[in-house]
Amino acid sequence: MTRNAEGALIVAAALMAAFGVALVNIAGQESIGDDVALTFFVMITAFGALHAAVRRWAPRGTPYLIPLAALLASVGLSEIYRLNREMASLQKWWILIGAGLGILTLWGLSSVGTQILRRYRYIMLLLAMVLLLLPLLPQQWPLPIRGLAVNGSRLWVSLNLGFIEMRFQPGEIVKLLIVAFLASFLAERQAALTMRTRKVGPFEFPEPRQMIPILVAWFASFGVMVYQRDLGASLLLFSAFIAMMYAATGRNTYLVVGGGLFTVGAVAAWSAFSHVQTRLEAWLAPFDNYETTGYQISNGIFAMASGSLSGTGLGLGRPSLIAFAPTDFIFAAVGEELGLVGSVLILAMYALIISVGMGIALRSRDLFRKLLAAGLTFTFGLQSLLIIGGIVRLFPLTGITLPFMSYGGSSLVANFVLIAMLIRISHEERV
Amino acid sequence: MNGPIRRLTLALLVGFSLLLANVVYIQAVATDRYRNDYRNARVQLARSERERGVMIDRNSVVLVSSERQASTFLRTYPFGDLLGHPIGFSSLLFNDRGLEAAYASDLRSKQDLTISNVIAGVLGNDLRPANLRLTLDVALQQIATEALGDQVGAVVAIEPATGAILAYVSSPGFDPAILIGGDAGPAGDTLDADPAEPLRDRVVNQLYPPGSIFKIVTTAAALESGEITIESTFPNPTALALPGSESTISNADGRSCGSGAEVSLARGFISSCNTTFAQVAMTLGTRALEAQAEAFGFGSDIPFIFPIEQSLFSPVDLTDDLPALAQTSIGQRDVRVTPLHMALMVAGIANRGQLMSPYLVSEVIDGDGQVVSLTQPELWRKASSESTALTITQLMVDAVNSGTGTNARIDGVQVAGKTGTAENPGQAPHAWFVGFAPADQPTIAIAVVVEFGGLAGDEASGGRTAAPIAQKTMERWLKP
């Protein structure tokens, strides 16, 4: 596939978003208004600019990721527009900002390349820790940057610049920083980690000394997230740790130890947090606990079943009956209105992104880039898997966003940066 | 390094395959179960957003309609609990019932987004809901309900020549409006817990012993046999000893049937003498009485839009049990009937022996007011010869003029009728009246039952308790 085909697909995705908005207008018996043109303009601007940036700074980068992201974003944006006009306007801004940061990433990596991330790994780790601690800032104090409690969790930061108040979840960006740190650290120590090992029973462990930084990073990030009760993000980060250790060393020891730690952590979380028990109950028997804990999951399933094979049609279902439809449950809302056909296509698009990302990792000759690409893709894939799995009852529900589709700025921005990094890696590897 | 990365990729893609399996299960396999779950608010909203057809009575009075409220429709029942039983409801929480259930597909608007209906709309088919014209007369329904008052029971009025139901009262009634919403749970629980069972449709779903109104069947059997006429006479004891047993049968007042030593069948009918009918039945034998009961539809399903409990003659063979046969002939023992069946039976006498199939809906009317389906009266069964029916009519006329049914008399109109006081061991009797008017050209036949004597309690009888209700109802019909 060529860059020109990529451009054409971006235009197609932008047209699809505009078409989706038009359908919502028709279904609501409104005149097809400025929103159609505006949606097309935003999509073509954001993804077109990203495309242009790739042409300039990563011309040999993979052409698959931007069109896939654009398609997911256009489906998500149409559905958000259908659910909540105000959120859709904000989402358009976030798409523009996200694309902007993606471009900034491409530009930032253009002179030295991704190696720059390798060089500054401890700065990234420090930055990650600072960002992670930001939500714990007091809610009332003189500085314009404050912590914010939303729905009982302290995951948000409010930045009040006087004329505008911006809210974001630093956790989303922290994931990228930690993955980059791990890739860098593991690439550096790979030999030491695999060669100098100690045997404990059937398992081989690296020298403890080699592990210190990684354990510090793990405890710090994991601990803070658990403290903030963001268990979904904790699980994601924990899995990324284990997956990258495994990728770097090829030792099953990490999977076994990871599985053990996960079990211990899960049992501990279950006994320590009532909301974990709630989630588990809702997962196992949502319909028996309909009035209480099972309400959200039951309604997601009702919505998807009501959509059946072909869906009710955009704007013709009742996705507003789903709690948290624009954020956590966007997949159920789309499933209702676009049916099984829509659900399967969306699953296919995520599977494609995973395949492309992992393909980049597999083809990379440089270890750092290989681990970085694998780590980024794994995080992205696992996040999609966990949230959709929570909706369709494959897993207990974790309150995390669906990349590119859910409403929410932090998530969009982080995922734009993520694909920009993947594109840049593939560019560097294809000499 | 590529080995582990391949395996991680594989793990993710296996995860996505499981997602795919779950999505297919929800959206293609178990879809209907989830979609139609009563807790799925879409079900409720879809109901309320769809217009349903109107029902009108025989004089075009609107009985139930859909009122538009912004984007939804609210089913409104202007007569409340007066018509709860025949009209029924289409409810989210409770099973649909009554005409709302029986005519659900006609009453439903086809203006929805299912593919077949969208295509039908494009092809120019009428998507509006159909409307129903009922055979009921709401004014008559009102009078019958008021006459029954707070008493538990049923009133059914039928046009004898057609089987069209004019009044359909089961008391106590209920207001469908309180049962249709998603918040109707407590209201439904209250009705369910009420010992008077307001949700039971006594017209078709309650079996009662008929008492003396069953003497119509015994008389018909006697006349059809050719061996007995209304002039045939029988011994007239104060209490009739039943052969092969210690028990006796006596009359309601404990005395003999008039003064003579012998009494005619006619006298026995007019005064409703048990002693006379027990002898008639024992003379006829079980086969003749049972065959006559079957001719009137005992043990058969009555063709109707609602399921009706079958009336029972006897669960066991009575051939060798004359005492039981004697008790059966006066409508006691194991004889059980529904009020609708008794109305049909007496309408059959009024219609010269021909029982018509009952019906509640005369016309299905489309959105333009055109009648798309007209109910044709149908003969259900022939119960007796014309002469037998006319003879029984004369006996019933005499019973109203000078016998047990004098409370059913109407000034200027000849009424025919038969009372019944069905005994319940240890409890007050059920009071019955069946009849029709005018006797020579009947336009209305009626069955009234008041459970456990109603307000009169142990003092209740068919003539005292049920006949006045029939009288008021028929008078309203004959002198509007």
Interface residues (C-beta under 8 A of the other chain):
Chain A: A243 Y246 A247 A248 T249 G250 F287 Y290 S298 N299 I301 F302 M304 A305 S306 G307 S308 L309 T312 G313 L316 R318 L321 G335 G339 L340 S343 V344 L347 Y350 A351 I354 S355 M358 A361 L362 L367 K370 L371 A374 F378 G381 L382 L385 I388 G389 V392 R393 L394
Chain B: M1 N2 G3 P4 I5 R6 L8 T9 L12 L13 G15 F16 L18 L19 L20 N22 V23 V24 I26 Q27 A28 A30 T31 D32 R33 Y34 R35 D37 R39 N40 A41 R42 L45 L113
